[in-house]
C-alpha cells in the first residue's frame, strides 16, 4: 500500500481547503444552520462544476473522474475540518457506493452520472425508529405493484414500498433516495424519486445543526429495484464499511481543526503574565491531543488505502478506524472547550460547533462500542 500522499493529492487538498475557506467559512456555516434546509445550492454546484468533488471516486464509465477513495478521503477530511453542511457524505459516498456495489449496470449508468455531476443529490435510507444499523432491524416492506399501481406509477419499477425510515442523512432535500426494504427474497435495494406519490418527508430536530436528518414515510410508493431481490445485504455490508471509513476521514479533519483552535488559543490567552500554553498542564494536554490526532491520521490513511486497493482487510479496518475516530474526535472537541475556558461554552464561539459535530458523528453509523463489537465478531473473538 502507498500511504504517503503524492504531489497531486497535496494539490487536491490545497484546492479543496482554499475553496472551503473562500466559500464556506464558519460564518457561512452558521448562516446555513439557520436556513430552512441547511444547504447552499451555489456552493454545491461550484464544487461539482469547478472542482469535480462529487465525481472524484466514481469511475469514468459512469460519468465520474475515475480517482480512488484515497483522493476522496482527502476531500472528506477537509470537509470535516470546515464543518461543511452539504450532502456530500450522503450523495457522493453513501448513495454512490451503494450503487457501485450493486450488480445493476443499467442503474449505474442511469443514476451515477447525475450524482457525479451534482445534478442529483442522493441519499441512502437505512435506519428506522430504533436507529439500529443492523440489517435485522429493517421493517420497510417492498411488494410487487398491482396492475393498477403499475399503470399509475411514473417510476415504472414494478414495486411499491410501505413503512418508514428515520435518521436519513439529508433525506429532506435529496432528489433520489435509495432505500433498503424487505422482500420475500430478503433485503433489497430500491430507488425512489423525491416527488414520488405516497412519499412524505419531514426534517428531524438534531443536536448538530450542520448535519440534517429526516424521517421518510412510504405509503405504496413506487420504486425501482436496484440489482436482484435479496442482493442488498451484500451491498450494505460494503457500503457501510466504506462509509465508516469516509466518516472517520471527516472526523479526522474536525479533530485536527479543534486541536488547532486549542493550541492557537493557548498561545494568545495570558494568565499570571504568561501564555497559558506555557503551563505544563496545558502544554501536556495539547501534546496528548496531538498524539491522538496523529494516531488517527495514520489509521485513516491506512483504511483509505485499503479501500482504494479493494483490500480484504476493509471489514476489519472499517470497524477499527470508526471506533478510534469517534473517541478521538469527541475527546479533542471536548478538550478544546476546556482549554478555551468560559468563552468556549458560549454560542458565539465556534468550539461548540465542533463538539456537536463530534457527537453526531460518533452516533451516525454506530458509536465506538458498536464498532468494537463488530470488530470482535469479524476477527472471531
SULTATA-V700723 format. One record per residue. N is the residue number from 1. SS is DSSP state (helix for helix, strand for strand, loop for the rest). BURIAL is 1 if it has 24 or more other C-alpha atoms within 12 Angstrom, else 0. Layout:
N&SS&BURIAL  N&SS&BURIAL
This chain:
1&loop&0  2&loop&0  3&loop&0  4&loop&0  5&loop&0  6&loop&0  7&helix&0  8&helix&0  9&helix&0  10&helix&0  11&helix&0  12&helix&1  13&helix&1  14&helix&0  15&helix&0  16&helix&1  17&helix&1  18&helix&0  19&helix&1  20&helix&1  21&helix&0  22&helix&0  23&helix&1  24&loop&1  25&loop&0  26&helix&1  27&helix&0  28&helix&1  29&helix&1  30&helix&1  31&helix&0  32&helix&1  33&helix&1  34&loop&0  35&loop&0  36&loop&0  37&loop&1  38&loop&1  39&loop&1  40&loop&1  41&helix&0  42&helix&0  43&helix&1  44&helix&1  45&helix&1  46&helix&0  47&helix&1  48&helix&1  49&helix&0  50&helix&0  51&helix&1  52&loop&1  53&loop&1  54&loop&1  55&loop&1  56&loop&1  57&loop&1  58&loop&1  59&loop&1  60&helix&0  61&helix&0  62&helix&1  63&loop&1  64&loop&1  65&loop&1  66&loop&0  67&loop&1  68&loop&1  69&helix&1  70&helix&1  71&helix&1  72&helix&1  73&helix&1  74&helix&1  75&helix&1  76&helix&1  77&helix&1  78&helix&1  79&helix&1  80&helix&1  81&helix&1  82&helix&1  83&loop&1  84&loop&1  85&loop&1  86&loop&1  87&loop&1  88&helix&1  89&helix&1  90&helix&1  91&helix&1  92&helix&1  93&helix&1  94&helix&1  95&helix&1  96&helix&1  97&helix&1  98&helix&1  99&helix&1  100&helix&1  101&helix&1  102&loop&1  103&loop&0  104&loop&1  105&helix&0  106&helix&0  107&helix&1  108&helix&1  109&helix&1  110&helix&0  111&helix&1  112&helix&1  113&helix&1  114&helix&1  115&helix&1  116&helix&1  117&helix&1  118&loop&1  119&loop&1  120&loop&1  121&loop&1  122&strand&1  123&strand&1  124&strand&1  125&strand&1  126&loop&1  127&loop&1  128&loop&1  129&loop&0  130&loop&0  131&loop&1  132&loop&0  133&loop&1  134&loop&0  135&helix&1  136&helix&0  137&helix&0  138&loop&1  139&loop&1  140&loop&1  141&strand&1  142&strand&1  143&strand&1  144&strand&1  145&loop&1  146&loop&0  147&helix&0  148&helix&0  149&helix&1  150&helix&0  151&helix&0  152&helix&0  153&loop&1  154&loop&0  155&loop&1  156&loop&1  157&loop&1  158&loop&1  159&strand&1  160&strand&1  161&strand&1  162&strand&1  163&strand&1  164&strand&1  165&strand&1  166&strand&1  167&strand&1  168&strand&1  169&strand&1  170&loop&1  171&loop&1  172&loop&1  173&loop&1  174&loop&1  175&loop&1  176&strand&1  177&strand&1  178&strand&1  179&strand&1  180&strand&1  181&strand&1  182&strand&1  183&strand&1  184&loop&0  185&loop&0  186&strand&1  187&strand&1  188&strand&1  189&strand&1  190&strand&1  191&strand&1  192&strand&1  193&strand&1  194&loop&1  195&loop&0  196&loop&1  197&loop&1  198&loop&1  199&strand&1  200&strand&1  201&strand&1  202&strand&1  203&strand&1  204&strand&1  205&loop&0  206&loop&0  207&loop&0  208&loop&1  209&loop&1  210&loop&1  211&loop&1  212&loop&1  213&strand&1  214&strand&1  215&strand&1  216&strand&1  217&strand&1  218&strand&1  219&strand&1  220&strand&1  221&strand&1  222&strand&1  223&strand&1  224&strand&1  225&strand&1  226&strand&1  227&loop&1  228&loop&1  229&loop&1  230&loop&1  231&loop&1  232&helix&1  233&helix&1  234&helix&1  235&helix&1  236&helix&1  237&helix&1  238&helix&1  239&helix&1  240&helix&1  241&helix&1  242&helix&1  243&helix&1  244&helix&1  245&helix&1  246&helix&1  247&helix&1  248&helix&1  249&helix&1  250&helix&1  251&helix&1  252&helix&1  253&helix&1  254&helix&1  255&helix&1  256&helix&1  257&helix&1  258&helix&1  259&helix&1  260&helix&1  261&helix&1  262&helix&1  263&helix&1  264&helix&0  265&helix&1  266&helix&1  267&helix&0  268&helix&0  269&loop&0  270&strand&0  271&strand&0  272&loop&0  273&loop&0  274&strand&0  275&strand&0  276&helix&1  277&helix&1  278&helix&0  279&loop&0  280&helix&0  281&helix&0  282&helix&1  283&helix&0  284&helix&0  285&helix&1  286&helix&1  287&helix&0  288&helix&0  289&helix&1  290&helix&1  291&helix&0  292&helix&1  293&helix&1  294&helix&1  295&helix&0  296&helix&1  297&helix&1  298&helix&1  299&helix&1  300&helix&1  301&helix&1  302&helix&1  303&helix&1  304&helix&1  305&helix&1  306&helix&1  307&helix&1  308&helix&1  309&loop&0  310&loop&0  311&loop&0  312&loop&0  313&loop&1  314&helix&1  315&helix&1  316&helix&1  317&helix&1  318&helix&1  319&helix&1  320&helix&1  321&helix&1  322&helix&1  323&helix&1  324&helix&1  325&helix&1  326&helix&1  327&helix&1  328&helix&1  329&helix&1  330&helix&1  331&helix&1  332&helix&1  333&helix&1  334&helix&1  335&helix&1  336&helix&1  337&helix&1  338&helix&1  339&helix&1  340&helix&1  341&helix&0  342&helix&0  343&helix&0  344&helix&1  345&helix&0  346&loop&0  347&loop&0  348&loop&0  349&loop&0  350&loop&1  351&helix&1  352&helix&1  353&helix&1  354&helix&1  355&helix&1  356&helix&1  357&helix&1  358&helix&1  359&helix&1  360&helix&1  361&helix&1  362&helix&1  363&helix&1  364&loop&1  365&loop&1  366&loop&1  367&loop&1  368&helix&1  369&helix&0  370&helix&1  371&helix&1  372&helix&1  373&helix&0  374&helix&1  375&helix&1  376&helix&0  377&helix&0  378&helix&0  379&loop&0  380&loop&0  381&loop&0
